[in-house]
Amino acid sequence: MPESIFQKDLDKTQANFQPQTPLSYLDWAASVYPDKVAVIHGDRQFTYAAFRERCVRLASALTGLGVGPGDTVSFMAPNGPPLLEAHYGVPMAGAVLNALNFRLDASTIASLLNHAETKVLVTDREFSAVISQALEQTDHAIIVIDIDDPLASGGAFIGQTDYESLLSKGDPQFAWTMPADEWQAISLNYTSGTTGEPKGVVYHHRGAFLNAMGDILSFGLNRNTVYLWTLPMFHCNGWCFTWAVTAVAGTHVCQRNIVPGEIFLKIKHNKVTHMCGAPIVLNMLVHAADDQKTRFPQTVEVATGGAAPPSAIIAAMEQMGFNVTHLYGLTECYGPSTVCAWQDEWGELELAEKASLMARQGVRYPTLFDQAVMAPETMTPVPADGKTLGEIMLRGNTVMKGYLKNPKATTDAFRGGWYHTGDLAVLHGDGYVEIKDRSKDVIISGGENISSLEVEEVLYKHAQIMEAAVVARPDEKWGETTCAFVDLKPGADSLSQTQVIDYCRAHLAHFKTPRTVIFGPLPKTSTGKIQKFVLRERAKDLT
Ligand code: ADP
């Protein structure tokens, strides 16, 4: 084949090819809107110029502590300026941000700090007890920095210095550099996985840049956006909204905890336009006491995902002055990859009918290359009949680099050239996907993933328990809760439900602890495998 005219003398140079990175969004916002309010937290606020300066100081100070390219910096913090700044300051130092789920227990945190080989840990004083315990179990030295948030309750200082002092040591003129390669890691987010072993999902700059763009396009952000942080920033980097809101020079309004009264007040006073949250957050807003529901004049765009939102919740939110967008995604694909994109005809439908169409997970983000529902054994697409079940598969530039130090799990997740989500869905005639079930063994309670295996492992360690299996029990408030089926050893003393729950609570994070314990022999196949589907049915019938 002769060389095409387009293959000649048209090379990639620095003038026409640069790595895509969300760090460029901060530079842009700070140069175009330096005086605009970027971040609000309680009675503190920072302009874009000040926000950028704090991020540069952080990068400089981390470099001063010996943090270099490819090192991990972990954060144990609720939503607030430090964790938001970390999304820029850490990668500006060439390092990788690992935002921890602050609901985890000490031994899990220790195992994550070990696995991530964390060099610096920045921790909010509210979590000093659990972090002190975790640090006793780590296998290497970690530099600890405290965040002294005036809005934190309790806790002690356990680090070498505090975050604000660290920033004051940083050089505001620090000569940080953009990543040389967009494939470079930007963050590390642990997911519970299905095996009980947490998996470290690695994101690159390119994916973070693109998924933030996907958020902007799918959720309609612009320079008038006032974004309320009701979604934890530790969930997939706040589903990439940590970067997306900055890309439009919107205002980040921080929210440490889900307190409905505070949220309604902020919506009104800060003129909030957009927010995100798992269905449980919406549920809490819907069921807040009337005197907490401060009324607001604007319509607030709210995106929900992380678990299936019941259509009743969508309908109730719309009645309260919110416009709901339904997103679907996983940690492995930078948070949201899929949106139930609005169609104008739906506006004419009855609220209930409209809400049930919106409860479907939908179509791919415009920034995701491809999404399909396929039979996983043959990798053939299912017909668009709304009936045939297949697995949701994703591929493109907003799928993780892979699992840290786990090539086997990475290869397995990417078999056949697609990322296998483990979510079972049907494809409707209009091209929208709808999740019906999961092929992976996870329970999703209040938007948090719980590995059933991890809970089972704890139960199996109890001296009186012979066999245990854990499944999801449908729950109106939490979506699902953990339900344990337990068979005691022959001759064992009897155990009460409370005893089993108290035992689990001592060994697991609070949200993972079973709410229900059922005693008796477990149903098995002829080969002795526990029949989880039978238990799932039994758990359903309990409600
Ligand atoms: P996230 O932090 O977004 O919750 P996880 O990786 O912890 O991501 O959980 C991803 C899983 O959550 C998905 O595989 C799916 O089972 C479930 N999930 C996420 N979004 C939805 C949704 N909109 N509807 C139903 N299930 C969902």
Boltz pocket constraint, residues with backbone or C-beta under 6 A from the ligand:
constraints:
  - pocket:
      binder: B
      contacts: [[A, 191], [A, 235], [A, 236], [A, 304], [A, 305], [A, 306], [A, 307], [A, 308], [A, 309], [A, 326], [A, 327], [A, 328], [A, 329], [A, 330], [A, 331], [A, 332], [A, 335], [A, 336], [A, 359], [A, 361], [A, 421], [A, 422], [A, 423], [A, 435], [A, 438], [A, 444], [A, 447], [A, 448], [A, 449]]
      max_distance: 6.0
